[in-house]
Structures are given as structure tokens and as C-alpha cells.
Amino acid sequence: MVILRTFMALLAGFATMAVLVMGVTALLSRLTPGWVGSEGRPGPGYVFVNLGYSFLAAAAGGYVTAWVADVNPLPLVLGLAVVVLVMGAISALQARGRQPVWYQVALLVISPLGVVAGGLVRLRATGVL
């Protein structure tokens, strides 16, 4: 039962992040189509807004992971941060040349930090920290 709860906590956190990022990205693409430049290169406004909502979505994912985990959530939050880091690195390798390097590095740093921050907020709210 613990393994199922662990899997569900990680899945719920990751799904929260994915749904939030996809939803906000679709909304921004619809409301501000000029932010995405030619050949799919993001404009400067979109880049900074994307970094902000990516951090918030990651924090929400970390919070949900800690909430669903119930028992000993910190290792699961850190596990989700590692998963996000690895997937971000794979994504950065695939987007090589289409996005600025500083932007890819910023996403690699911001997303795992957001997951940990969200998890710590949940732990603080429950009185664990």
C-alpha cells in the first residue's frame, strides 16, 4: 500500500505541474500570439512570464506531492524535484538551438526549486517544519 501511495503522490504532483503549465501556455498562446516569434522562438516577454508560471506550477506540484504522500513526504518531494530536473535536461537537449541557453538553464534551476519550495510550504502548513 505504501508503494501505491508513493506512486500516486509523485503522479499527482507531476500531473498538477503538467496541467498547469499546459493550460497557462495554451492560454498565453491564444491571448498573446505575438509573444512567440518566428520559427517558434519565444519573445522576451513570454520567456519571463514562462519562468514565473513554471516556478508556480512546480511549487503547486511539490505541494500536491507532499499533500498526497501523507507519511514522510520530504523524500517524495525531493524525488519529484529530481524527476523534474532530469526531464528538464532532456527537454533542454531536444530544444538545443531553438531557445537561448540561459533560458534553458533557468528552467532547469527554477523548476526543481519550485517543487522543493511547494513541498516545504506544505510541510510548514502541517507543522512538520
N, C-alpha and C positions, 0 to 999 in steps of 0.2 A: 504494500500500500504506500510505503514511503517513496518508492521509486516512481510510482504513478503520480504522486503529489509533486515530486521534484520535476518530472517531465511537464506536468500541467502548469507549474509555476513558470518555468522557462518559456514554454509555448505561449502562455498568456502574456508575458512581458514582451516577447518578441512580436507577437501579433498586435499588441497595443501600439508599439512603435511603428510597425509597418503600416497599419491602417491610418494612423495619424499623419505620417509622412506622405503617404499616397493621397490622402484626402486633401491636405493643405497644398500639395504640389499641383493636383488637378485643379483646385480652386484658383490658385495663383495663375496657372497657365490660361485659365478661362478669363479671369478678370484683368490680367496684365500680360497679354501675349507679346508685347514689345520687350519684355524683360529677357526673353530668350532670344539671343542674337542669331545671326546666320549660322547655318551648319550645326545647330544645337548648342553653340557656345553660350553659356549663361551670361547675362549682363551683370554689371556690378551691383545694382540694387537687389536683384534676385539672389546673388551669391550671399550677401549679408543677411537677407531675410531667411534664406535657406539654412544658414548656420544657426540662426536663432531658433527657428522652429524645429530643427533637427535636435538641438540640445533639449528643448522642452519635451519633444516626443520621446527621446531617450530617457529623460527623467521620469516621464509617465510610465514607460516600460519597466524601469527599475522599481518604481513604487508598486506597480501591479505584481511584479515578481515577488517582492517582499511580502505583499499582502496575501497572495495565494500560497506562498511557501509555508506560512504558519509557524513551523518549527525550524529554528536555525536558518533564517533567511539570508544572512550575510554571505555565506558561501555561494548561494544560488545567484545573488545579485552580482557577485564577482564573476561567476561563471557566465552570466549573460553579458557582462562587460567584455569578457574575453571573446565570446561568440561574435559580438558586435564588432570588436576590433579586427578579428580575422575576416569577417565578411566585408568590412570596410576596406581592408587591404586588398582583397580580391577585386572588389569593385574599382578601387583606385588603379589597379593594374589594367583592368579592362578599359578604363576611361583615359588611359595614358594619351596625352597629346590633344585631347578634346577639352580638357579642363585645366586651369592653372595648377601647378604643383602645390603652391601654398594653400589653395582651396582644398585639395585632396588631403593634405597633411592636417589641415584644420579640422576637417570632418573626422579623420582618424583619431584625433585627440578629443574633440568635443563630444562625440557620441558615447564612448565608454565612460567619460567623466560624467556625462548626463545620467547614465544608468546608475552609476555609483551614488550620485547626488540624490536621485529619486529614491533609491533604496535606503539611504541614510535618513531621508525625510520620513519615510515610513517607520523606520526603527525608532526614530526620535518621537514620532507621534504615538507609538505604542509603549514608550517608556523603556525600551531596551537600551537606548543610549542615554 
